[in-house]
Every structure is written in structure tokens, then in C-alpha cells.
């Protein structure tokens, strides 16, 4: 677990996979720069699907209707301020852990 304060370049680098995919990309990058981010590596069998179940759908409004007990349903405001980033794929999770705990940590 670690606490990071990201600048614009770092947030864009981290979210680059969403550039051109999510219309909220630029707003999401800006949001990551507004304060500290708590970054965690979770290790367990089926960690990504389990965490995605806990976090809920990306859009908090959808989460409130489909999965009202999830983190995004309870704490999300909109698709940009949705309370939490959770990787989509196990392979991406490994890359994200590498990014924060090796690349950024050693800068």
C-alpha cells in the first residue's frame, strides 16, 4: 500500500489505456491530481473479479440501481468522481502494481 500525489503527466501516463476510449479521460486525469491517491496491491485468488464485485459499476448512478451496496454506489458522485479505480483485467492489475510500486517508487 502507498500514498501518491500525482501530477498531470503521471495521471495521464497511468490512465493512458483509457485515452480515446472513455470520453471522461481528461477529467479523470484532472481528478487524480486533486489530492492523494491510496494505492493498494491486493493478492488473493480471483482478486480482480472479487474487487470489481465490491467496487460496482463505473457509473455510480448505475451502481445505485444495480448494486446498491457497492463502494461506487455509496461514495461515487459521477463517472469521474466514482470513489475508486479498480483494474479491469488481472494482466492490467500486474502492470498497475509495477507502475506504482516499481516505476514511480524509484523515480
N, C-alpha and C positions, 0 to 999 in steps of 0.2 A: 504494500500500500504506500502511496506517496501523494503529496500535495504539490500541484503545479500551478503557476501563474503563467498563462500563455500569452504571447504577443500575437499580432495579426499573422505574421509569417508562419509561426508554429501552428496556429489553429488551421490555417489554410493547408499546410502540409499534412496535418493529421486527418483532416476531412476531405482530402483531395479525391478520394474514391467517389465522393458524392457530387463532385463538380460536374455540372451538366446533367445530373441525374435527378437531384432534388431541387426544386425551384427555391427552396429556403437556404441553399448552400451559403450564400454570402451573409445572410442574417445569422445562420448557425455559427459561422466563423466569428462574427462580431460578438455573439453571446458568450462564446468560450473565453473571450478576452475581458469579460466584465468582472471576473473575480477568480478565486482559487478553484481548481478542479481536483477533487479527490479521485485518484486513480487506483483501482484495485485489480489484482490478478486473482481470479477465483479458480481453484483447482478441485475438481470433482468429476466423477463420471457424468457425461452429458451436461457439462456446466453451461454451455451456451443455450441450449433449449430450456434448461431449468431457469436460468436468469431471465430469458425472454418471457417466460411464463409469469415470473414475478414482476417484471417491468411493465408488461402490457403493450398494446399497440402504440406506434409512434405518435399518433394524434390523440391527445388527452380526451377530446370530445368523443372519439370513437371508443376509447378505453372506458370512459364513464358508462357507456351504454352496453358494451360487450363484456368488459372485465372490470367491474367497479371496485374490486378490492386491490387492484394493482397500483404500483408506485406512480405511474403516469396518470392514472385516473384520479388519484388522491392529491398529487402535488403538481402535476403539469398544468401549464397555462394555455399553451398552444403548441404547434408543431416545432417551434424554435425553442421555446422555454418549456420543454417537456420533462424536466426534472432529471433526466438521466440519459446517458448514451450507453447503449448495450450493443455489442457487435452482432452482426447478422450470422456470421459463419465461424465455425471453430478455427478455420485457417486464418481468418481476419483477426480473430482474438489473439492468436500467436504473434501476428505482425504488430498489433497494437501494444502488446506487452513488450515486445522487442523495442518498439519505438520509444515508449516512455521509460522503461527501466534499463535500457542499454544506450540507445542513441541520445535521448535528451539528458539522461542522468550523467552521461560522460561529456556533454558539451561544456 
